[in-house]
Amino acid sequence: MNAQEVKLAARQFGADLVGIADLKTLAYLPARENPYSIFPQATNVIVIGRKIPRGSLRGIEQGREMDNSFPQFGFYALEDNLLAKTTYDLTIWFEARGYEAVPLFAYDCDGQEVGVPVAPGKPAPNVMLKYRIMAQAAGLGETALNGLFLTPEFGPRQRFAMLLTDAGLESDPPFQPHICNDCGKCVQACPLHALNPQDAQPAGLAGYERPQAARNNILCRRCQNGAVLTNYGRFETVERTAAACSRACIQALEERGACQEKFTHRFRQSATWQRDINGQSSK
């Protein structure tokens, strides 16, 4: 088995993106975020992604359809069904060849301690991998100023999953940030002023960081501009791919030709809309 065979299999199972990282580049991470805490014998983390259809954002961009297309085809059904099936199929593909693979969702949250350590020196469950760091280590993209993960192919329009394996695969070089140019369109687009670039901190794989604006999560949880507040099963996090900040980012990236996927018509086709913290229409 080699890396090319793995990537071909992943794409045959539906992946639009696939990258492979050497776990040695991630050994510096704390135990509660470290792949070795889950699978000490692993050699690689494989990060796979399926793209979010641009059309699933159309209704929200126009402000006329908020609860059907994106929540399902851009989020829940895409992640729980389509991406999960791709991840499962690739896991079984590894096992059929005598290698173990640990399938993991790319949840956007910190580790949630739900018990006590099983032995001294071990982290408390649950260890939660930072998928943005894993994806950058696998050569797929970077964390932008707004805190969303960007790829050269689709900008912020993708969902990720991960597999830890002991297959000893050749890895991809980490991604050197170059997509986000700190234009600030995401900051300007947020009606609640939840992003503060003045307090930006380095984000990303060690040695490959770029600035990430400070974000007021309390305000994000009140956002009614396309953000989705998830349920307890997803740790009540805020899904922002369809929010005003992300949609402004999509428009800015496409305007300067920063995404490989091209479209006949521009993303932003009409005046933008905004709702204040109480859900009332505002300029």
Helices and strands as residue ranges (DSSP letters): H 3-12, E 17-22, G 23-26, G 31-33, H 35-38, E 44-51, G 54-57, H 58-62, H 69-69, I 70-76, H 77-77, I 78-83, H 84-95, E 101-105, H 131-137, E 142-143, E 149-150, E 158-165, H 185-189, E 195-203, E 210-215, H 217-220, E 228-229, G 232-234, E 238-239, H 244-255, E 274-275, E 281-282
